[in-house]
Amino acid sequence: MTPNRLLPTTLISLLLLSGCAATKPAVQADDRAQNSSAQTNPAQAVAMLERVSWGVNGGSVRQLQAQGWNAWLRAQLHPGKANLPPAVQAQIDAMTISQVPLDQLVMSMEQKRKESAGVMDDMAKRQAQKDYQQELNRLAREAATRSLLLDVYSPNQLQQQLSWFWLNHFSVHQGKHNLRAMVGDYEANAIAPHALGKFRDLLGATVHHPAMLRYLDNEANAAKRINENYARELMELHTLGVNGGYSQADVQELARILTGVGVNLGGDTPKVKPALQSQYVRRGLFEFNPNRHDYGDKQFLGQTVKGRGLAELDEALDRLSRSPATAHFISGKLAQYFVGDNPPEALVARMAATFQHSDGMIADVLQTMFNSPEFRQSLGKKFKDPMHYVVSAVRLSYDDKPILNAGPMLNWLSRMGQPLYGRQTPDGYPLTDASWASPGQMTTRFDIARTIGSGSAGLFKTDGSQPQEKVAFPQLASALYYQSLQPTLSPATRQALEQAASPQEWNTFLLSSPEMMHR
């Protein structure tokens, strides 16, 4: 290898290092009209598209240009049914999690677990237990694959981003119990439908989902045997925030309110005391068992909650979702996700005011944020976490061409420490730039860029005993690049691209550039 051939690698190293520094991209040079009523120039519109979506591609830019920024954003804030490419929809429709309702799926898996435990022969027992675990793994992989396919191909890009945000906010870990059979339904039915709606509805959907109840041990919470795990996280992580003004006594009282709220993984109904039978509730796997509930009055957040059964929980959730502390905490997290690590307090205050005025309408809170000068001034400066990097790279490289195998994307996310449903602690993955900008992280991203850029990522090679592979070399040097992306690149990035010795190297340089590391 000659010294000249070392030059591109050296340049890419500089690009990667500059990516860690969160430098100001070229699109930010035009700050002369940064206010909420400013006209949106084409470069700025693409930068806003990059932030609001999972990443620009040819189709989204054409849609934005046809509709204009304001109309495009309105459609994103109030989306209709997502029309996916037929091949992508067919992949999703063929999944077990798309065909079998959650209660049937989990009960079937629970029966397999019991049968495997009852096998007497040691070797046969090990095989039965292995088969059970592999089926759980398959169901979790289906859920993660569906999630990524929607992120890459759904036209409702903001809804998809918010679905990931809320899935991370109301985080559950798939490794606990049988949650691998539940995470797909949790994302599709508890999170996604409410991602842009009322926060109270979203909160209620997560509280009643068996994945959350099992993950935070509320199925073990009963009168005279209180488990505070879920009550604590419900206030500290999900609503009020750690400085939200509640006390340990409030945690204990909320835990009492939550007694009897759990799951039933079988077909049998528990024997309930005759006087309480009318209070029993069963919806799918969700169960409220009045035998296990503490019916005493509670003092929660300074007010009395009369002991009367499941209705106590609705009263507590109403109070939590409408607290000014919740409005501020949720607004701050949304601003951190979409604006920056330390969002301006004035912006958070305006978002919180909208939250309270609209009774927690998430789309309205986001509209306040997107209209703000602080949002526009932040464009191009937010460092991409692994999810944003992986999904944006695939979107840019292949536009609406359906991938056949999401396995490589799942592996990349695992390598970078952000697998779907993989956060063991209930706080969710960190949203700050510094959490994802280490030298090791950047080296991995360059390797991913090189793999995608060379067309050897395996995204178009099916799994199975007779895998099929379609030729799919990424066409990054496209009209999108020359018309919309090239003007936003720094001189250093353009110089590196000019020195690329092949299309594969050119793709690699673009996908590992500082501009590609930011949104």
BADO-500675 format. One record per residue: x, y negated, z of N, C-alpha, C, CB in turn. Coordinates in steps of 0.001 Angstrom, whole numbers, plus 500000, padded with zeros to 6 digits. Glycine has a CB too. Example, Ala and Ser with C-alpha at 12.3 -4.5 7.8 and 13.67 -1.06 7.14 Angstrom:
2
513190505690507800512300504500507800513200503300507800511308504473509046
512850502250507080513670501060507140512900499970507870514084500598505725
% end
This chain:
519
500850501189500000500000500000500000500892498751500000499035500000501237
500595497822499095501403496608498979500963495587500003501307496019497568
501836494611500339501449493567501297500180492833500880502578492569501459
499993492609499554498808491885499102497512492626499458498881491659497595
497575493964499446496369494723499756496041494695501242496524496154499292
496960494253502061496673494096503481495892492817503765497963494101504276
495921491882502814495354490570503065493865490605503380495590489692501886
493037491340502601491625491334502925491343491855504328490872492151501921
492061492897504755491849493427506095492175492375507139492696494681506321
493259491627506894493621490556507819492537489492507858494963489930507421
492022489153506687490964488145506641489719488622507369490621487796505196
489373489897507176488196490419507858488402490407509362487879491836507379
489620490695509814489883490622511252489622489223511772491323491038511562
490043488210510993489795486827511399488303486524511428490508485857510456
487595487075510433486155486857510402485478487476511620485559487434509120
485922488681511969485338489352513115485628488586514400485862490777513219
486851488116514540487199487348515732486400486062515806488690487038515752
486230485412514669485446484183514675483979484480514955485592483448513341
483535485719514601482166486110514925481935486136516413481848487460514337
482948486564517173482803486603518632482657485209519224483999487304519261
483188484220518533483206482865519085481907482106518855484343482091518490
480973482720518127479678482077517848479865480709517225478854481950519129
480676480658516163480939479389515510479705478886514787482098479521514540
479701477622514473478547476975513854478558477222512350478541475459514153
477587477970511801477576478251510378477339477001509541476524479277510068
477628477152508247477547476007507348476147475423507266478008476402505975
475109476287507437473741475787507330473449474727508381472750476932507461
474232474723509470473968473778510522474599472405510275474455474333511813
475272472245509177475912470958508906474892469843508727476784471058507667
473665470203508317472648469192508074471744469062509287471827469534506825
472119468200510221471332467973511429470699466585511419472206468143512674
470631465947510259470236464544510239468736464353510450470647463916508932
467962465426510361466508465250510534465948466352511418465783465246509163
466629466626512540466215467732513389465130467280514359467415468303514156
463904467285513917462782467076514829461591467851514317462440465572514973
460575467964515128459475468867514823458711468468513571458532468929515986
458804467210513155458073466780511968458962466719510737457444465429512208
460219467175510876461165467080509762460760468003508621462585467420510234
461052467556507405460874468413506246461903469541506320461015467603504915
461483470719505925462364471872505966463057472034504625461585473146506332
464386471853504591465102472048503344465303473539503098466457471310503368
465635473946501852465709475380501532466680476160502411466107475554500097
467857475589502678468840476306503498468312476495504919470187475545503525
467651475471505426467108475572506780465953476574506828466636474191507273
465146476621505778464042477575505734464569479007505775463189477356504472
465651479271505045466249480608505075466804480909506460467361480731504015
467399479911507113467926480101508464466793480399509449468714478853508916
465663479733509305464533479997510181463944481373509896463464478916510016
463910481753508629463452483092508268464344484148508914463435483267506736
465640483923508889466588484853509505466308485006510995468030484375509285
465913483940511655465667483971513096464321484608513437465728482562513663
463302484280512680461950484742513003461730486190512572460914483841512338
462450486631511546462325488002511057463471488856511603462315488032509507
463497490103511174464624490981511508465805490750510572464193492449511447
465712489776509697466789489474508770466248489239507376467813490598508754
466900488361506635466409488020505298466638489172504328467095486747504779
465750489270503365465962490098502187465274489403501018465412491562502396
465423489971499836464885489312498649463395489086498715465204490113497436
462662490105499173461211489999499230460739488935500197460619491316499609
461357488835501359460911487848502354461224486431501906461567488118503708
462356486232501246462700484898500751461731484477499650464153484869500228
461393485388498753460428485059497696459069484727498298460295486229496697
458661485475499314457393485203499984457409483835500657457091486292501014
458506483514501312458646482220501976458602481080500961459957482169502776
459291481259499853459308480219498830457927480014498211460318480568497744
457162481101498068455829480998497474454838480332498423455320482380497081
454957480611499722453978480123500694454373478800501330453777481146501769
455680478555501450456146477428502238456268477841503696455197476225502089
457128477151504444457436477555505807456208477585506713458463476631506386
455395476530506696454279476444507630453251477549507403453611475091507513
452910477796506148451932478848505855452516480225506162451484478776504379
453796480417505845454436481702506135454435481965507641455884481728505585
454775480942508435454826481117509880453432481392510445455435479876510547
452411480707509936451047480959510407450663482415510190450048480038509691
451013482936509015450701484334508710451463485290509633451033484645507243
452675484896510023453452485731510936452882485691512353454914485282510947
452419484537512783451865484401514126450505485073514261451750482940514492
449784485193513152448448485805513170448369486838512040447318484713513016
449104487946512183449239488890511071448008489769510881450447489764511288
447829490191509633446828491201509323447474492569509293446141490900507985
446811493514508665447352494874508552448612494860507685446291495845507953
449623495560508128450886495609507391450787496620506256452058495968508333
451062496165505037451122497066503890452573497452503643450500496406502624
452897498719503912454257499215503757454446499812502380454583500247504831
455689499916501909455936500670500671455358502078500818457470500734500344
454695502596499788454022503909499910454932505022500424453463504320498568
456187505038499992457098506100500442457393505984501929458407506053499650
457442504767502433457662504562503868456413504960504648458037503085504164
455244504544504170454001504912504840453833506421504865452802504256504151
454236507088503784454128508551503731455020509205504782454499509067502332
456227508666504981457109509200506024456455509085507396458460508463506020
455854507938507671455237507712508976454005508597509157454856506233509139
453182508706508104451966509503508187452260510976508433451160509348506923
453414511453507970453765512869508108454254513227509505454823513234507101
454472512234510357455019512504511693453961513101512614455582511217512312
454405513958513505453514514538514506452876513453515359454274515524515392
453678512443515756453152511382516626452103510535515927454282510490517110
452041510596514596451013509862513856449744510688513697451539509450512485
449853511991513902448725512880513626448036513406514876449189514034512805
448778513524515973448229514147517186448069513088518271449146515308517685
446865512922518832446663511946519918447565512252521108445190511937520369
447895511210521860448851511345522953448435512410523964449021510018523654
447176512396524388446774513349525422446919514789524939445331513086525854
446538515064523703446694516417523159448160516799523055446029516524521785
448964515853522599450392516125522412451060516453523745451090514921521752
450810515623524741451461515808526042450948517057526740451236514585526933
449660517321526666449126518528527292449701519783526646447599518545527201
449859519740525335450470520874524632451909521082525083450423520656523111
452659519972525213454048520072525668454116520543527117454760518721525520
453163520112527930453135520532529336452867522033529433452059519741530124
452017522535528551451763523973528529453016524738528140450624524302527565
453770524210527170455027524861526773456033524850527928455632524158525534
456053523754528662456985523677529796456651524728530843456954522275530429
455360524876531149454952525860532145455232527282531667453469525699532471
454988527525530391455254528860529852456735529196529888454739528965528425
457579528221529568459023528478529595459505528749531017459790527289528997
458903528059531990459292528274533389458870529646533884458686527198534280
457833530215533268457331531505533714457968532711533056455893531559533491
458836532492532075459499533613531394460454534304532365460268533122530126
460391535629532452461180536370533430462594536672532936460478537662533781
462719537030531656464041537360531107464898536098531032463909538014529698
466106536143531596466953534954531689467279534373530320468237535286532420
467669535224529381468056534733528053466848534133527330468672535877527209
465730534824527423464511534317526777464058533022527441463380535371526837
464249532940528755463856531731529474464691530542529037463987531936530980
466005530760528914466888529673528460466506529210527060468360530127528479
466163530163526186465786529806524824464470529028524803465671531063523959
463515529460525636462222528767525693462393527347526220461229529545526580
463234527193527233463478525852527774464229524978526768464273525941529088
465153525601526024465871524862524983464905524399523897466986525734524369
463996525285523502463010524926522475462134523767522951462130526146522117
461761523791524217460939522719524795461682521386524739460555523054526256
462946521389525155463741520161525131463956519659523703465091520394525812
464188520567522790464402520151521396463144519543520792464857521341520551
461991520068521184460744519487520675460530518088521247459543520392521021
460859517887522528460802516546523094461751515601522358461143516584524586
462955516083522066463928515265521321463384514900519947465272516015521174
462734515855519301462194515606517956461111514531518001461624516910517348
460254514591519010459190513602519133459759512205519397458226514000520253
460785512128520239461422510836520500462108510304519254462431510958521642
462712511198518482463366510767517243462332510267516236464187511923516633
461182510916516184460107510420515328459714508998515731458883511356515402
459568508774517024459168507442517505460198506393517126458973507453519028
461484506699517334462535505744517004462624505513515503463873506229517535
462440506564514721462462506432513255461310505551512785462380507822512578
460118505800513302458964504973512923459206503513513283457680505481513611
459760503287514464460029501918514902460976501221513939460616501910516318
462049501894513537463023501281512624462439501081511233464283502141512534
461654502025510754461043501862509430460128500636509416460247503134509034
459383500431510489458524499247510559459350497972510640457586499338511763
460453498004511387461309496826511481461885496445510118462442497075512476
462288497438509353462930497171508063461908496766507007463707498401507591
460732497395506995459840497255505841458520496524506107459534498597505313
458121496351507342456836495689507573456910494219507176456415495821509048
455890493730506473455855492288506176455573491456507427454791491993505111
455041492086508475454749491384509730456009491379510596453552492058510491
456991490625510147458309490666510772458311490103512194459295489902509926
457569489037512429457540488477513769456886489446514747456801487139513772
455808490085514334455171491074515196456138492198515539453920491641514525
456946492613514563457920493672514825459000493209515798458561494137513518
459479491987515624460469491474516578459886491396517980460972490091516142
458646490920518076458015490810519384457736492181519979456725490013519284
457442493160519137457230494515519646458495495031520315456800495465518510
459646494781519688460905495206520316461154494391521591462099495043519325
460904493098521533461119492246522707460299492739523895460759490787522386
459012492998523667458143493437524771458473494860525198456665493345524363
458855495704524248459279497056524609460498496989525522459595497891523343
461354496010525293462533495812526131462154495161527461463572494953525397
461182494272527424460729493595528651460024494583529580459780492418528307
459113495371529020458417496413529774459121497746529511456895496487529377
460377497800529855461236498906529435460935500212530169462679498534529648
460953501301529418460909502645529992462063503445529378459512503346529727
462541504431530112463654505255529627463141506625529227464758505387530703
463407507002527973462859508240527443463399509495528132463141508318525978
464524509381528841465140510560529434464443511070530680466547510266529759
463501510316531219462849510723532468461621511589532177462444509482533296
461490512663532927460339513561532805460115513939531335459064512897533394
458878513764530878458536514076529485458240512813528684457331515017529432
458893511712529024458606510441528352458945510464526870459366509326529018
459784511391526450460097511476525017458842511761524194461151512567524762
457852512408524795456589512665524098455643511469524170455909513894524686
455987510475524983455081509344525224455540508030524612454905509154526688
456847507873524359457349506549523963456769506073522639458859506574523868
456481506993521725455901506573520455454537505935520643455791507753519513
453687506553521442452364505993521712452474504718522530451487507012522442
453410504687523461453609503488524287453918502282523407454750503711525307
454815502463522448455169501362521552454025501016520610456412501715520747
453403502046520026452400501817518984451069501317519526452174503083518213
450696501726520743449357501406521235449312500510522463448648502653521542
450366500510523272450383499609524428451076498292524100451078500279525614
452121498357523279452949497172523024452552496440521741454411497573522947
452698497093520604452578496410519309451251495675519096452757497406518214
450089496265519427448831495552519152448674494264519949447663496454519444
449396494131521062449247492968521934450450492032521875449026493419523357
451380492288520955452658491571520953452506490067520758453547492121519873
451449489641520057451223488220519789449915487718520405451212487970518288
449293488547521218448009488178521803448143487638523214447089489362521806
447124487878524023447127487406525408448092488248526248445697487460526009
448924487569527030449870488284527888449132489184528870450766487293528648
447976488745529349447211489561530301446817490897529680445952488805530771
446440490899528401446071492150527729447286493062527581445454491859526345
448417492470527220449650493234527088450050493849528427450778492343526554
450002493040529472450355493510530811449449494666531220450257492361531836
448151494510530994447211495562531359447450496848530596445808495097531128
447805496737529316448059497930528511449263498707529026448274497545527054
450298497990529457451478498684529986451191499300531353452667497717530088
450411498603532176450092499113533511449292500414533432449307498062534309
448471500554532426447610501724532310448224502830531450446277501319531736
449432502639530956450007503674530083450795504697530905450924503033529012
450615505978530612451304507009531404452826506916531340450878508373530935
453376506381530250454836506257530171455362505341531266455260505726528794
454702504217531491455130503298532532454864503872533921454425501957532374
453713504466534111453355504998535420454296506134535833451905505491535411
454706506953534872455636508038535184457054507495535389455627509094534060
457453506558534539458822506048534610459097505391535959459078505048533479
458155504590536450458365503868537700457656504526538885457890502441537552
457356505813538752456977506676539880455650506321540522458037506628540920
454764505636539809453512505295540478452592506493540626452801504202539720
452839507555539878452036508757540059452265509372541442452360509779538965
453376508972542099453668509446543458453165508487544532455163509651543626
452526507404544123452103506349545052450695506643545571452146504956544362
450598506894546863449305507253547450449181506658548840449133508784547507
447956506556549307447709506061550663448489506907551666446190506082550995
449117506227552618449942506852553664451213507496553096449125507906554412
451461507305551805452706507792551190453081506797550072452536509282550618
453326505574550504453490504459549570454819504563548823453407503117550316
454765504348547512455962504226546678455939502826546066456017505351545557
456952502018546382456954500604545991457637500332544650457630499794547056
458170501360543999458991501134542794458286500257541763459359502467542155
457088500671541368456411499948540292455960498569540757455210500748539785
455474498475541962455012497173542467456141496144542420454479497310543913
457323496570542806458464495635542819458820495184541401459696496292543486
458927496132540480459322495768539113458217495000538396459685497020538313
456974495288538743455846494577538135455930493079538410454516495134538660
456431492716539582456580491290539906457949490754539505456360491063541397
459004491492539809460355490977539575460714490930538099461366491822540311
460348491973537349460780492079535952459681491755534944461293493463535690
458437492015535279457374491935534279456574490643534318456448493077534453
456506489984535477455624488814535573456300487613536240454368489179536345
456385487594537542456803486389538271458283486071538137456469486538539718
459121487093537984460568486881537974461126486951539383460916485532537334
462440487145539467463081487385540766462904486200541714464571487674540573
462773485000541176462576483806542006461137483300541918463547482695541583
460211484224541758458827483846541496457980483534542705458186484905540759
458574483509543888457833483069545057457085484154545799456888482044544661
457361485422545515456704486493546240457630487012547341456298487634545278
457065487764548260457809488280549415457808489807549394457197487757550746
458595490397550278458574491852550426457189492323550860459639492311551444
456510491512551648455138491868552043454223491943550824454583490843553055
454426491056549840453628491110548607453911492396547827453920489878547722
455180492821547835455523494086547180454756495232547839457055494346547246
454760495254549135454073496319549872452566496294549628454358496193551368
451987495103549594450549494993549371450168495365547935450078493574549683
450996494991546962450722495389545581450864496900545434451670494660544601
451815497489546124451946498947546105450679499604546665453187499393546918
450098499030547700448838499553548241447714499427547206448454498804549545
447693498293546493446685498101545441446833499164544356446806496691544822
448065499561544083448363500521543017448202501976543438449759500306542528
447865502232544707447698503627545123446565504285544349447427503715546635
446804505541543979445800506298543232445850506093541744444458505946543711
446627505113541265446782504866539825447904505765539322447091503345539521
447565506717538461448579507675538028448218508351536730448796508713539086
448688509572536556448477510317535315447971511715535653449789510391534473
447282512291534687446832513679534793447245514374533510445272513782535032
448195515279533605448757515926532417448028517212532050450221516223532636
446990517551532795446243518771532515444806518487532155446293519696533697
444036519541531986442637519388531606441695519364532777442241520477530692
442178519706533961441312519812535130441097518457535794441902520794536133
439927518281536354439608517080537124439762517390538608438165516575536809
440442516530539366440620516805540793439281516751541534441610515800541412
439213517480542661438016517442543496438021516141544297437949518684544445
437038515317544038436957514001544676435857514033545734436682512879543622
436114513367546836435112513284547896433793512784547319435592512356549040
432685513380547717431380512990547139431110511491547180430270513700547868
431494510832548264431222509404548388432047508563547419431488508952549803
433124509145546857434031508389545984433968508845544523435455508516546491
433099509797544216433093510367542865432825509319541781432050511465542777
431991508332542098431685507295541098432889506404540813430514506435541572
433894506456541662435089505625541499436153506297540636435676505290542858
436012507584540422437030508318539653437046507839538193436762509852539714
438261507627537656438408507166536266439424508060535560438857505658536208
439070508513534375440004509271533531439874508753532101439719510824533600
440981508204531561441024507747530175442273508326529539441009506180530078
442113509359528747443281510034528187444089510669529304444154509051527379
445355510294529403446206510794530473446150509912531715447631510904529988
445615508701531579445509507791532725444439508295533688445182506346532257
444766508204534973443802508633535980443846507708537193444078510084536405
442672507345537669442569506720538984441865507708539897441800505347538923
442610508192540888442089509185541821441772508488543149443112510356542028
440484508274543459440135507540544680440548508252545964438657507294544710
440763509576545881441254510293547067442609509764547522441355511793546776
443383509223546576444743508793546857444855507285547088445643509199545723
443728506581547032443766505123547110443599504626548542442684504524546227
444312503561548840444187502869550123443064501836549985445550502185550549
441942502064550639440772501211550487440741500041551466439535502030550653
441799499853552253441833498707553146442016497404552386442938498871554161
441616496282552992441846494968552389443345494676552349441096493859553177
443783493882551350445188493514551200445343491999551156445778494145549932
446489491524551601446842490108551491447929489988550431447322489517552873
447518489546549236448448489539548106448606488128547556447964490492546997
449812487627547558450131486280547071449240485219547730449974486219545540
449064485397549019448361484375549801446856484460549793448741483058549318
446307485489549160444850485617549111444443487047549457444308485222547710
443233487199549942442729488519550296442204489238549061441628488408551358
442597490497548924442039491374547897441191492410548631443175492059547013
439901492362548424438991493281549102439207494709548592437521492846548889
439324495660549537439521497054549153438282497625548509439907497888550356
438364497924547200437182498426546495437538499361545337436364497261545972
438806499782545256439165500738544214439937500113543075437936501389543677
439741500642541874440525500236540716440349498762540371440152501079539529
439212498171540708438978496752540426439996495860541134437564496359540846
440597496351542208441649495580542882442821495318541944442137496319544138
443135496304541120444274496163540202444004495066539181444565497498539483
442792495019538645442463493950537691442606492575538347441026494132537148
442160492455539589442288491180540292443760490795540464441595491254541664
444586491758540822446015491487541005446676491106539686446719492707541609
446320491796538599446917491486537296446474490113536807446540492559536263
445217489754537049444750488408536691445593487351537409443246488233537049
445821487582538681446565486610539485448019486525539016446507486989540981
448615487669538746450009487679538292450158487017536930450536489109538231
449266487340535996449415486830534627449147485334534539448477487571533689
448396484792535474448039483372535423448867482522536377446573483198535741
449845483115537015450708482357537916451622481419537131451543483309538783
451834480180537586452807479291536936454207479907536882452864477953537670
454552480723537871455868481372537855455979482336536684456122482117539177
454911483061536392454914483973535245455031483190533941453636484838535235
454282482104533819454361481270532612455795480812532363453429480048532738
456471480392533418457850479903533272458812481049532987458291479155534539
458658482153533681459569483282533506459464483873532100459279484360534550
458249484106531637458057484688530303458514483703529225456569485075530083
458203482432529386458636481425528406460159481362528345458059480033528761
460801481452529511462258481425529535462876482607528823462746481384530947
462283483791528983462827484970528305462618484888526794462177486246528854
461445484398526375461201484231524939462177483218524343459745483781524685
462433482137525053463371481123524563464784481667524531463314479867525434
465146482474525504466479483077525490466636483998524288466735483855526793
465599484719523949465626485662522824465686484948521479464399486566522868
464949483844521362464828483180520064465676481916519920463402482835519822
466168481354521009466889480079520927468334480206521393466177479022521755
468570480721522589469937480835523060470018481313524491470634479523522928
471224481654524909471425482235526239470885481349527349472892482496526473
471099480057527236470656479102528252469749478069527599471871478412528945
468498478440527330467605477529526599467350476257527396466270478223526279
467191475120526708466936473853527407465701473951528298466762472710526396
465826473451529510464725473541530467463499472783529966465158472995531833
463718471678529240462577470916528717461754471758527747463061469633528021
462432472565526929461733473445525996460953474510526762462729474105525020
461588475131527735460920476168528524459696475588529232461896476782529555
459809474367529738458682473732530426457510473499529471459123472400531051
457804473075528237456723472869527258456071474195526881457264472169525992
456886475223526730456343476548526422455491477058527572457474477542526122
455952476852528802455194477300529969453861476556530072456017477097531253
453865475256529731452623474483529742451638475052528718452907472990529447
452135475413527542451285476041526530450763477387527019452056476219525214
451619478156527670451228479452528230450032479284529157452408480101528989
450115478315530054449027478114531015447779477541530351449483477190532137
447966476583529444446838475942528774446074476941527909447322474767527920
446783477884527292446162478850526373445801480156527061447092479136525210
445938480210528387445685481435529155446589482576528663444190481846529045
447860482222528425448847483247528098448815483750526675448670484380528990
448350482922525714448343483342524310449770483259523767447367482457523456
450367484410523511451781484483523140452050483748521833452223485941523018
451157483885520850451361483207519572451425481694519744450246483572518598
450626481146520638450636479700520871451948479266521535449433479287521747
452434480070522474453707479762523128454835479761522100454005480780524256
454815480736521198455834480797520150455720479628519185455725482107519387
454484479224518865454294478070517976454932476830518582452792477822517709
454748476621519876455396475498520553456903475573520404455017475469522032
457450476758520570458899476929520460459381476708519027459304478326520937
458714477310518047459151477188516654459037475753516136458333478119515770
458115474978516688457951473592516256458969472646516894456555473122516579
459723473138517831460579472259518629461880471913517916460887472908519963
462431470735518166463759470408517638464835471316518220464100468949517931
464650471787519445465643472676520047465781473979519251465263472986521502
464643474474518745464697475692517946465505475466516669463278476170517603
465213474382515969465927474122514709467407473882514944465321472918513990
467729473224516029469129472947516307469916474200516682469236471932517412
469209475257517047469882476496517457470122477451516296469068477197518520
469594477158515121469643478109514009471082478473513645468926477530512786
471286479753513450472592480251513059473567480429514193473176479354512077
473152480117515411474082480170516540473842481368517461473980478894517340
472706482013517331472367483131518218473044484400517719470828483330518300
473901484990518560474641486186518170473703487389518139475821486442519137
473833488203517122472941489350516961473318490470517929472982489863515513
472318490980518629472518492213519386472561493367518376471373492426520465
472895494589518793473002495695517830471760495917516981473311496954518558
470550495829517578469334496033516798469240495030515662468104495929517690
469483493778515968469398492768514918470465492984513848469535491373515517
471661493378514259472706493574513255472370494751512334474066493807513939
471997495874512909471735497076512107470553496858511174471469498285513016
469445496356511707468250496199510877468472495133509808467033495835511746
469113494030510163469337492975509174470276493437508071469901491729509845
471264494260508403472194494757507380471474495662506385473363495518508037
470593496518506876469856497417505979468836496628505157469145498536506787
468161495663505768467203494844505022467892494079503899466490493865505962
469029493471504201469735492703503192470282493596502086470861491917503829
470752494774502452471408495658501477470433496335500537472208496707502192
469224496658501017468325497496500214466953496883499971468150498817500880
466676495691500490465413495004500245464242495940500556465339494503498780
463383496221499580462229497078499856462425498502499366460994496497499221
463658498898499027463934500272498592463858501192499814465344500378497894
462949502159499821462740502973501036463922503895501332461471503810500892
464450503809502534465480504765502944464803506110503202466253504264504223
465577507176503102465053508517503312465418509075504680465559509439502236
466370508443505350466884508990506602467317507841507507468068509966506342
466607507665508616466974506626509579468033507102510567465745506161510334
468452508360510439469435508913511359470703508085511505469800510272510920
471303507631510403472495506792510555472235505526511372473026506410509194
471086504896511198470772503691511972470665504027513461469453503050511471
470029505139513769469920505563515167471296505818515765469054506826515281
472171506439514977473540506709515461474307505407515685474304507604514456
474153504440514792474864503152514948474415502449516230474613502229513714
473106502479516483472602501835517692473153502512518951471069501860517706
473249503831518910473826504552520052475293504206520231473665506063519871
476030504138519134477456503795519218477664502413519828478100503851517828
476748501490519543476885500130520056476180499919521397476345499155519048
475638500997521967475097500913523313473693500372523438475968500096524111
472896500454522359471526499925522423470528500864521738471463498532521772
470552502156522102469588503075521474468166502743521891469911504530521839
467228502968520985465822502749521306465406503645522463464934503010520074
464656503083523399464144503777524588465283504344525448463191504911524169
466479503775525328467644504355525984468169503607527189468715504471525020
467537502520527592467998501769528754467557502497530026467448500309528729
468508502943530834468165503757531994467524502939533109469398504452532517
467942501694533261467383500844534306466203500046533747468467499891534878
465242499669534609464011499051534099464142497600533676462961499142535127
465339497028533764465511495618533410465617495384531907466739495074534084
465708496431531093465842496242529650467253495831529276464851495199529155
467552495904527980468872495505527499469061493997527665469059495912526020
470281493546527951470515492101528084470305491383526758471934491834528600
469841490138526838469560489336525645470642488300525381468217488645525785
471683488273526202472724487257526074473776487664525052473382487003527422
474369486655524410475374486904523372476569487685523903475849485591522779
477070487283525078478306487856525602478194489359525840478689487164526889
476987489857526001476801491281526264477145492144525062475380491547526685
477201491523523871477351492323522647478528491876521781476079492256521833
479361490973522259480398490387521390481808490840521749480332488878521459
481956492024522323483287492505522692484073492907521453483185493689523664
485407492956521532486213493415520388485825494812519918487685493398520753
485529495718520854485125497061520461483827497054519683484987497944521676
482891496211520109481624496072519405481860495575517975480689495108520164
482755494596517825483011494035516507483679495054515588483878492788516626
484576495861516150485215496911515355484180497904514837486280497643516187
483239498267515690482173499179515269481327498550514173481289499565516462
481046497274514293480240496603513267480964496575511930479898495174513704
482275496365511967483015496390510714482952497777510089484473495969510940
483021498813510914482936500179510403481563500429509781483209501199511530
480508499922510427479161500058509869479053499292508544478101499545510879
479614498094508523479590497291507290480284498033506151480267495920507519
481404498644506456482145499375505427481354500595504952483523499809505962
480695501281505888479912502463505529478722502087504647479425503183506794
477990501036505026476873500591504195477386500046502871476040499522504927
478423499213502944478933498551501747479441499496500691480015497623502115
479923500660501103480439501634500138479353502565499617481546502451500768
478146502446500178477055503308499736477108504704500312477055503395498258
477905504916501357478093506260501912477480506417503291479561506590501979
476481505624503605475927505634504960475044506842505238475137504378505194
474540507498504205473643508631504400472197508247504581474078509413505570
471856506982504338470479506527504494469547507117503444470426505022504430
470112507613502356469302508148501258469555509637501056469595507389499962
469942510311502152470154511753502143469246512368503197471653512115502406
468351513239502754467382513821503665468031514862504566466233514443502887
467397515093505718467831516167506615467263517500506123467381515885508081
467656518564506786467091519864506474468097520796505831465908519705505577
467638522036505595468524523057505042468871522799503584467889524416505178
467997522095502868468259521750501465468135520236501298467270522500500503
469119519493501811469040518027501748469101517498500326470157517413502558
468353516448500100468374515768498815468954514377499018466951515696498189
469688513899498033470303512589498153470063511791496889471804512713498434
469651510544497085469464509627495971470610508633495945468106508897496072
471057508296494762472109507297494628471527505936494965472720507304493197
472172505228495875471638503934496313472780503038496750470617504111497466
473459502449495770474548501533496096473950500158496381475599501463494936
474297499533497507473691498242497851474043497148496851474127497817499238
473028496430496402473215495349495430473181494010496176472112495396494308
474280493699496839474315492485497650474658491240496836475313492647498767
475406491409495769475738490268494902474558490016493965477060490534494083
473457489559494555472188489447493845471791487986493694471088490225494578
470619487780493088470099486417492975469882485814494360468781486404492172
469445486640495327469272486155496699470577485582497227468776487286497619
471666486287496982472957485817497489473332484483496844474059486867497224
473303484425495538473792483220494846472874482015495043473941483502493357
471567482270495166470625481157495290470421480696496733469299481552494701
470478481624497685470089481283499055471175481483500098468915482084499439
472037482484499941472997482804500990474353482140500788473178484287501070
474824482125499566476171481586499310476345480152499828476465481621497813
475335479268499657475533477892500154475705477798501667474366477037499746
475301478824502400475388478772503863476708479320504393474240479547504475
477568479862503516478789480527503971479916479526504176479219481599502969
480758479805505143481914478957505424482978479150504351482494479266506819
483891478211504202484996478385503242485812479654503502485920477173503292
486014480018504756486797481223505067486097482477504558487038481334506582
484776482527504727484035483688504247484067483743502724482582483652504752
483882482609502075483922482602500608485299483023500102483563481205500064
486339482560500777487697482929500356487908484433500478488749482177501196
487423485013501565487561486456501744486814487214500648487044486876503126
485613486762500326484834487429499284485514487335497930483439486832499202
486142486193497658486836486022496374488018486977496229487319484582496227
488593487400497362489760488266497309489402489746497361490689487933498437
488102490064497414487697491467497420488118492137496116486172491596497626
488654493344496216489203494046495050488180494962494389490420494855495456
486997495125494995485987496025494440484620495615494966486296497510494799
483540496066494317482200495782494841482007496325496263481142496380493914
482593497499496520482477498066497871483118497149498904483128499459497931
484297496624498575484990495749499504484236494426499654486432495499499031
483698493922498581482928492674498626481721492846499562482457492261497192
481000493960499409479865494245500295480302494290501752479203495571499907
481416494964501985481921495102503356482242493751503953483162495992503388
482894492903503167483268491573503669482027490742504007484133490831502628
481003490814503150479793490035503417479081490549504675478840490090502205
478964491868504799478237492449505926478980492313507252477960493902505655
480277492008507205481037491836508453481447490384508672482280492723508442
480863489479507915481211488059508040480602487457509306480735487276506801
481163486342509792480569485676510960479101485301510744481364484427511302
478772484884509519477381484492509241476432485683509426477256483930507801
476926486897509114476089488083509261475933488481510727476679489243508466
476812487983511572476756488309513000475818487383513771478148488239513601
475305486361513117474466485372513791473111485264513110475158484004513815
472185484726513857470844484525513303470313483162513754469877485672513748
% end
